[in-house]
Amino acid sequence: MKKQDYSNHKRYYIPHHFILLPALAALLTIGISRAVTDKPHQLVWTLFSIVIFCILYLAIMLRQHYALGNQNRIVRLEFRLRYFERFGESADAVEKRLSFSQIAALRFADNEEFVQLIGQALNNGLSADEIKRSIKNWQADNDRV
C-alpha cells in the first residue's frame, strides 16, 4: 500500500463517484432538456426528470446515512474505551442497559461527571436529554457530522 500524503489522501468510491452520480446527472440533464424541447412528450420527460432527481437525491442522502451509522459505531467504541479507562472493566453489561441516545449524551460529560451520570442513568433511568441537562462541565464534540 502506498504511503499516504497530501497528494494522494483523497479517496473515491468508483461506483458511486464515477458511475452512479454522473449517470444520474446525465439522465437528469437529458430529461430536463427534453422536457423543454419535446413539447408533445413534455409531461413524460418532466416526470422522468422528477424520478431521476429523486433517485439522485436518495443516492446522495444514502452516503450521509452511511456516515452517521459509522459515527454511531465510533460513539459506542469511545464509550467502551472511556468506561474501561475509568472502571478498568468491560462496558458490555452497562452498555446493554443504556440506550444509544444515553450513550451518545454521556460523551459530552467530563470524566468526573461521566462516572456519576452513568450511575444516575442506570439507577434512575435518566433520559438522554436529562443526562445532557445534568452536565455542568460540557465537553464539546465538534467533529460529529
N, C-alpha and C positions, 0 to 999 in steps of 0.2 A: 504494500500500500504506500502510495506516495505521501511524503511529509506534507502536512497542511500548512499553508501560509496565506497571506492576503490574496495572492494571485489565483489561488485555487480553492478558496474557502466556500464559495457559493455551491449550493447543491441543488440540482434539478431532478425532478421525478419525470423521466422522459414521457411515459404515457399521459401524464396529466399536463405538463407544461408544453410539450411539443406535438401532441396528437389531439387529445380531447379538447382542450381550451381553444387552440387555433381552428380546429374543425367546427366547433360550435360558433366561434366568432365569424368564420367564413359563411356558415349557413345563415346566421342572423343577418349578415350584410346582404347576402343574396335575397333573403326573404323580404327585407325592408326595401331594397331597390326594386324588386319585382312588384311589391305592393304599390309602389309609386308609379311604375311604368306600365304594368299589365292591368289596365282598367277592367277588362272582362273578368279577370280572376283575382281582383283586388282583395276580396274577402278571404279567399283561400290563402293568399300569401300573407295577409295580416294575421290570420290565425296561426299559420306556420311560424311566423316571426314570434308571436307570443309564446308558443310552445317551446321554441328554441331558446328564447330568453329565459323561460322558467327552468329549463334544463341547465343552461349556463349558470344561472343564479344558484341552483342546487349544487352544482359541481364546485363552485367557489365556497359555498357555505359548508359543504362536507369537509373541506380542508380545515375550517375553523373547528368543526366538531371533533376531528381527529386531534387537533392541538389541545383542545380543552380536556379531552379524555386522557391524553398523555400528561397534562398538568395535574389532573386529579390523581393519577398514579404517583406522580412526584410528591404531591402534598402528603399522601399516605406514607410514602417512604421517608419523607422528612419527619413525620410524626413518629414513626417507628424508631428512627435514629435518635431523635431527641428524647424519646421515652427511655430508650436504652441508656443514653448518656446520663440521664437524671436518676434512674432507678436501678440500673445495672441488670435488667432482665428484659426478656422479650415482651413486646407490647401486644402479642396475639390476643390474650384474654380480654384486655381492656379495649382493644380495637373492635372486637366483636360486640361489645356493649355500647359503643358510641356510633352515632350516625356519621356519614361522611360530612355533613354540614357542621356537626360539632367538632370533628377533627380539623376541618378547614378553619373554623373560628379560633381554635386553640393556637394556630400558628401566629396570631397577632400578639400573643401574650409573651412577656419576657420569661426567663427561666423560673423565677420565683412564683410568679402568677400561674405559669403553666402547671406546676405541681398542684397548687391549690385548686385551680379550676378543673383539673381532671377529677379530683376528689369530689368537688361540688357537682360536676356533670354526672358522675356515676351515682352519687348518693342522693342528690336532689333532682336529678333529671333536667338540669339546665338546658334550655334550647340553645341553638347556635346564636341567636340574637341576644339571649340573656348572657351567654359567655362573652360576647363582644362588648356588651354594655358594662360588664363587670371589670373589664381590663382597665387598669389605671396607667400602666406604662406601655402604651401601644407601640408595637414593633411593626413598622410598615412593610408591606410586601409589594414593592414597586415593579417586580419582574413578571407578575401574572398578566397574561394576555386578556 
